[in-house]
Amino acid sequence: MQTEPKKSLVGEEYEVEVGPVAHGGHCVARTQEGQVLFVRHTLPGERVTARITHGDEGDRFLRADAVTIHVAAKDRVEAPCPFSGPGKCGGCDWQHAAPGAQRRLKGSVIAEQLERLAGLSPEDARWDGTVEPAPGDKVAKGEVPAWRTRVQYAVDADGHAGLRKHRSHDIEPITHCMIAAPGVSELGIEKRDWPTIATIEAIAATGSHDRQVILTPKPGGRLPIVELDKPVSVLRIGEKDEQVHRVHGRPFVRERAADRTWRVGNGGFWQIHPKAADLLVDAVMQGLMPKKGDMALDLYCGVGLFAGALAERVGDKGAVLGIESGKRAVEDARHNLQDLDRVRIEHGKVEAILPRTGITDVDLVVLDPPRAGAGKKTVHHLAALTPRRIAYVACDPAALARDLKYFGEAGYAPRRMRAFDLFPMTHHVECVAILERAAKSA
């Protein structure tokens, strides 16, 4: 029996009362028929006309943009960026909200995720409910901090660099990204044409003058001679092997944090906000309080940032083991920490390498997993090592909440949690939770 295709609701408009913020940069509303809408470009308490952007009749929920504001929230501001708004660039979620309101919205999302996925109140998580701005990011209403040291541009059919629209492959051509760090903006990528290029990643290192662009040519496209407004090294993504290849200049940038210089090669992971690395190292070390002689793990260690900070503190009689799945990141971590013989870096997935190490107990753990989180198996393995304290660095509050639930099952509870607004104008937020063994009830 052939079923009738669902009717698309894209383009339909509904006037709605906007409810609470939800994880993902939108707020929740309902149609008169009770269908759930996830609405972007609005704020809790507003009355808006919402135009459907994704969804069909009968879907569990629909996605929409607020295209007309009938009753505005007091925290609403005119979006400073001309490329932000319904149907435009999808890079920012909260250009229309005052900076303080953005942090309160993120705090509400964290609290909701903790309660729903972990059964924890802010008090249970030992979190005061605030989202802390990075130093220097406190700006007035209508202003935008220029923080993003890595920007991924897409190139349209006319060869113009732009940014992708929300949940779309469509491209919004731009002349300037307001959240891009000065070191990215000064390259002038938006000012030239890129007819043979599909994507451009621009990187401006923190603490050095290193600048880098990573180009992905269109199929069959030739690499242009790259002449930008500032000296820059150029890498390319190979069409057949999808690997990063050096064209000219260094294949790495030098970042500066925690009183060391860090080599980060081939566009590898590094915190995007220029203050983030130091801020997170300080939060982790203050929470762990390493002692001389401690044995520590740094899991998903990247180029070795936390491993290096731990090694400085555990001293010659201590030891640090880092585990990282990215081959180039492991090479960089070993290079970056070659002067610290108490550090060992292993290459492979955490869930595969950790059981093979033979380690049966540790003093401290730093856990900085990818967006999906560490997962139940890894969490329970770590708890079995009975560390004195665990520092969990999370870029996704939902993954953090799920893993905190697993830690709770394994006998660990938060001692302190902090949240940092390291991605202003977007819905993203960074958290650091310090865990220790929960006191057994009598």
Buried (B, 14 or more C-beta within 10 A) or exposed (E): EEEEEEEEBEEBBBEBEBBEBBBEBBBBBBBEEEBBBBBBBBBBBBBBBBBBBBBEEEBEBBBBBBBEBEEBBEBBBEBBBEBBBBBBBBBBBBBBBBBEBBBBBBBBBBBBBBBEBBEBEBEBBBBEBBBBBBEEBEBEBEEBBBBBBBBBBBBEEEBBBBBBBBEEEEBBBBEEBBBBBEBBBBBEBBEBEBEBBBBBBBBBBBBBEBBBBBBBBBEEBEEBEBEBEEEBBBBBBEEEEEEBBBBEBEBBBBBBBBEBEBBBBBBBBBBBBBBBBBBBBEBBBEBBEBEEEBBBBBBBBBBBBBBBBBBBBBBEEBBBBBBBBBEBBBBBBBBBBEEBEBBBBBBBEBBEBBEEEEEEEBBBBBBBBEEEBBBBEBBBBBBEBEBBBBBBBBBBBBBBBBBBBBBBEBBBBBBBBBBBBBBBBBBBBBBBBBBBBBEEEE
